[in-house]
Amino acid sequence: MSGEYQFRIADSYTPATLPMERLAEYMTALARLLGEGAHVHFQAIIPGSVRLKARVDEPAQLKVRERVYAVRDGGGPKDARKAYDALDELLRKDNASGALAGDDGAIIIPFPGRTRSEPLVFGPFRQDSTLDGQIFRIGGKDDTKHVLIRDGAMEFTDLVASESIALRLRHHLFGATLRFHGEGTWFRHGDGTWELKSFRINDFEELEDRPLSEVVASLRKVKGSTWREVPDPIRELLEDRHGNGDAN
């Protein structure tokens, strides 16, 4: 079982030209890729093209092996996949490619780096949009104020508002969830996900802070409502609430 790994940085730096700050970035990302921090040790920089050698203590070797092979196969823990992306992005920026190899020299994970195809991005698209969230910061010294909101684990930091709207919004800082109406600038990535670039707030309203069960009960009481026929109305509301991946 492999107790040593080598990360190769090809066609870019040599050990003599690799800046210390960049070396630290590579080593940090490599340590996160391998995991098991207390049992993984930096051993050497091997001459030639830059190769960072790491040694894994015997008790952690199986866990590290399973981790890196899972990443190779497109899985693994989220932090390991993020570390892979970080290493590949460093290589791309350094006009290099790379690989993670075992102690026998066989490549486990190739890193395309500079040869990686850039993902397709479409846009920008500007359209009337709505966002929901709680304000946690309002700032800015000029007439345009920056508004930062969070919706659960998601944060939106690219909202702007006029000074008059910002004065109204300050009363809701860390308060109830608001619905913001305005113009959003969006990009659509090749995988179908949308990215918000900016959002100008034109108006807002405070949302009722009621349990979904109460909302559903109210909807079902409305004359002519079809919500009585929906088998799982809470799920329907949640899916509508998060937009099913649409930009609106």
GIMOPE-V638933 format. One record per helix or strand of 2 or more residues. SS is the DSSP state (2 for helix, 1 for strand). FROM is the first residue (numbers start at 0). TO is the last residue. Records with the same first field share a line. If there is no record, write none. Layout:
SS: FROM-TO, FROM-TO
//
This chain:
1: 3-13, 39-45, 48-55, 96-101, 106-110, 120-138, 143-150, 153-161, 177-188, 193-205
2: 19-33, 36-38, 57-71, 77-92, 112-114, 162-171, 211-220, 226-228, 232-240, 242-244
//
